[in-house]
């Protein structure tokens, strides 16, 4: 049996004691490539925030197999990032060295060089001194992937990384996702594009505030499972108060 990198045990996550994910159990195998899918409001982003430690569990727990959370690379949705901050593309990418340089550590010439190499790897060579606010959505997403390249983490969590980017950018970023997977890293990607998931992701977790299916993608993305997910989210939207959390 393949060892688990991340194990969820009866996990409940939410806000103001209103659960967005309820009693979720299962594991992301070490070296796996998994898509998390579900309707809007299913708890996909909430789950990633719980895994990286930004949101404490309301119940249950998250077990990390010999892994520190600072060894996870996490890319939030672009809408969660303030692009008005006056920082250059190179400076933002070099934040990927933070774990090695620390808050007050200086960057070595080699670190500067690897940051520029990462920009070249994502197709942004020559844009290192541009302010991040001047980048298109696709260019900014490429820069975020360059930062993740520098972090060099065994676990990579990506929240809707292909949203609002052109087809070429999406394919280039998918190529990087496959590269990370081929290197034996554990990669988890929140996506809304089911056809893309079917083509590129061998494992899928389908959630609708609870686990609907988790396993090989063809077994999970069935019409029956997708219909059940929609019904559960519609029901929760109509009556949000029914799922208020009470600890056992």
C-alpha positions in Angstrom: 0.0 0.0 0.0 1.3 3.5 -0.9 2.0 5.7 2.1 -0.2 8.6 2.7 1.2 12.2 2.6 -1.9 13.7 4.0 -4.6 11.8 5.9 -8.0 13.3 6.8 -9.9 11.7 9.8 -13.5 12.6 10.2 -12.6 16.2 9.3 -15.0 19.1 9.7 -14.0 22.6 8.7 -16.0 25.8 8.5 -16.5 29.4 9.5 -18.4 30.7 12.6 -19.2 27.1 13.5 -21.0 26.7 10.2 -19.4 23.7 8.5 -18.2 24.0 4.9 -16.7 20.5 4.9 -18.2 17.8 7.1 -16.8 14.5 8.5 -14.4 14.0 5.6 -12.1 11.0 5.8 -9.5 9.7 3.3 -5.9 10.2 2.2 -3.8 11.7 -0.5 -1.1 9.1 -1.3 2.5 10.2 -1.4 3.4 11.1 -5.0 -0.3 11.2 -6.1 -1.9 13.7 -8.5 -5.4 14.5 -7.4 -8.1 16.9 -8.5 -10.6 18.3 -6.0 -13.9 19.0 -7.7 -17.5 19.9 -6.7 -20.2 22.5 -7.2 -19.7 26.1 -6.0 -19.9 26.1 -2.2 -18.8 22.5 -1.9 -15.9 23.3 0.4 -13.0 22.8 -2.0 -11.0 26.0 -1.1 -11.9 25.5 2.6 -10.4 22.1 2.5 -7.1 23.4 1.1 -7.0 26.1 3.7 -7.5 23.5 6.4 -4.7 21.3 5.1 -2.1 24.2 5.0 -3.2 25.3 8.5 -5.0 28.5 7.7 -8.2 27.2 9.1 -8.4 25.1 12.3 -10.7 22.0 12.3 -14.1 22.2 14.0 -13.9 18.4 14.4 -11.7 15.5 13.4 -8.1 16.1 12.3 -5.5 16.2 9.6 -2.4 14.0 9.8 0.7 14.8 7.9 3.1 11.9 7.3 6.5 13.2 8.5 5.8 16.5 6.8 6.0 20.1 8.1 3.4 22.6 6.8 6.2 24.9 5.8 7.2 22.2 3.3 3.9 22.7 1.4 3.7 25.0 -1.5 0.2 26.6 -1.5 -1.1 28.8 -4.4 -4.4 30.4 -3.5 -6.9 31.8 -6.0 -5.7 35.0 -7.7 -8.7 36.8 -6.2 -7.2 36.2 -2.7 -3.9 38.0 -3.6 -3.4 41.8 -3.4 -1.8 42.7 -6.7 -1.6 46.4 -5.8 1.4 45.8 -3.5 4.4 47.6 -5.0 6.7 44.6 -5.7 8.4 43.4 -8.8 7.9 40.1 -10.4 11.4 39.0 -9.4 10.9 40.0 -5.8 7.6 38.1 -5.6 9.1 35.0 -7.1 12.1 35.2 -4.7 9.6 34.8 -1.8 9.9 31.1 -2.7 13.4 31.2 -1.1 11.8 32.4 2.2 12.0 29.0 3.9 15.8 28.8 3.3 16.7 32.5 3.7 14.4 33.4 6.6 12.9 36.8 7.4 16.2 38.6 7.6 18.5 36.4 5.6 20.1 37.8 2.4 19.7 36.1 -0.9 22.8 34.8 -2.5 23.8 35.3 -6.1 22.8 31.7 -6.7 19.3 32.3 -5.3 18.9 35.3 -7.6 20.0 33.2 -10.5 17.6 30.3 -9.7 14.7 32.8 -9.5 15.5 34.1 -12.9 15.8 30.5 -14.2 12.3 29.8 -12.7 10.9 32.9 -14.6 12.4 31.5 -17.8 10.9 28.1 -17.1 7.4 29.6 -17.0 7.8 31.9 -20.0 8.4 35.2 -18.2 12.1 35.8 -19.0 12.8 39.5 -19.3 9.8 40.5 -17.1 11.6 40.3 -13.8 11.5 44.1 -13.0 7.9 44.6 -14.0 5.5 45.4 -11.1 3.2 42.5 -10.4 0.2 44.8 -10.9 1.1 45.2 -14.6 0.9 41.5 -15.4 -2.1 39.9 -17.1 -3.9 37.1 -15.3 -2.0 34.5 -17.2 1.4 36.1 -16.6 0.6 36.5 -12.9 -0.3 32.8 -12.6 2.9 31.9 -14.4 4.8 34.0 -11.8 3.0 32.2 -8.9 4.1 28.8 -10.5 7.7 30.2 -10.7 7.6 30.9 -7.0 6.4 27.4 -6.3 9.3 26.1 -8.4 11.7 27.8 -6.0 9.9 26.5 -2.9 10.9 23.0 -4.1 8.3 21.3 -1.8 7.2 17.7 -1.6 3.5 18.7 -1.5 2.0 21.3 -3.8 -1.6 22.6 -3.3 -3.1 24.7 -6.1 -6.5 26.4 -5.9 -8.1 27.0 -9.3 -4.8 27.6 -11.0 -6.2 27.5 -14.6 -9.0 29.9 -14.1 -9.0 33.1 -16.2 -5.9 32.1 -18.2 -5.6 31.5 -21.9 -5.4 28.0 -23.4 -1.6 28.2 -24.0 -0.9 29.3 -20.4 -3.2 26.5 -19.0 -1.3 23.9 -21.0 2.1 25.3 -20.0 1.0 25.2 -16.3 -0.4 21.7 -16.7 3.0 20.6 -18.1 4.5 21.9 -14.8 2.0 20.0 -12.8 2.9 16.8 -14.6 6.6 17.5 -14.1 6.0 17.8 -10.4 4.1 14.6 -10.4 6.8 12.8 -12.4 9.3 14.0 -9.8 7.3 12.1 -7.1 5.7 15.1 -5.5 2.2 15.0 -4.1 0.1 17.5 -6.1 -3.5 18.5 -5.2 -5.4 20.8 -7.5 -8.9 22.4 -7.1 -10.5 22.6 -10.5 -13.9 23.3 -12.0 -13.1 21.9 -15.5 -14.2 18.3 -15.4 -13.0 17.5 -18.9 -9.6 18.7 -18.0 -9.7 16.6 -14.9 -10.6 13.5 -16.9 -7.7 14.1 -19.2 -5.0 15.0 -16.8 -5.7 13.8 -13.2 -5.6 10.1 -12.3 -7.3 10.6 -8.9 -10.3 12.8 -8.0 -12.0 13.8 -4.8 -15.6 14.9 -5.4 -17.0 16.9 -2.5 -20.3 18.6 -1.8 -19.6 19.6 1.8 -19.1 15.9 2.4 -17.3 13.2 0.5 -19.1 12.0 -2.6 -16.3 10.0 -4.1 -12.6 9.6 -3.8 -10.4 7.4 -6.0 -9.6 6.8 -9.7 -11.2 9.6 -11.7 -13.4 7.5 -14.0 -14.9 5.8 -10.9 -15.6 9.2 -9.2 -16.9 11.4 -12.0 -20.0 9.4 -12.8 -23.3 11.0 -13.7 -24.8 9.6 -10.5 -22.1 11.1 -8.3 -22.2 14.5 -10.0 -26.0 14.6 -9.7 -25.8 13.7 -6.0 -23.3 16.5 -5.4 -25.5 19.0 -7.0 -28.6 17.9 -5.0 -26.6 18.2 -1.7 -25.4 21.7 -2.5 -28.8 22.9 -3.6 -30.2 21.5 -0.4 -27.6 23.2 1.7 -28.1 26.5 -0.1 -31.9 26.4 0.5 -31.5 25.6 4.2 -28.0 26.7 5.4 -29.0 26.5 9.1 -29.6 22.8 9.0 -25.9 22.0 9.1 -24.8 24.1 12.1 -21.9 22.3 13.8 -22.2 20.7 17.2 -19.2 18.9 18.5 -19.9 15.3 19.5 
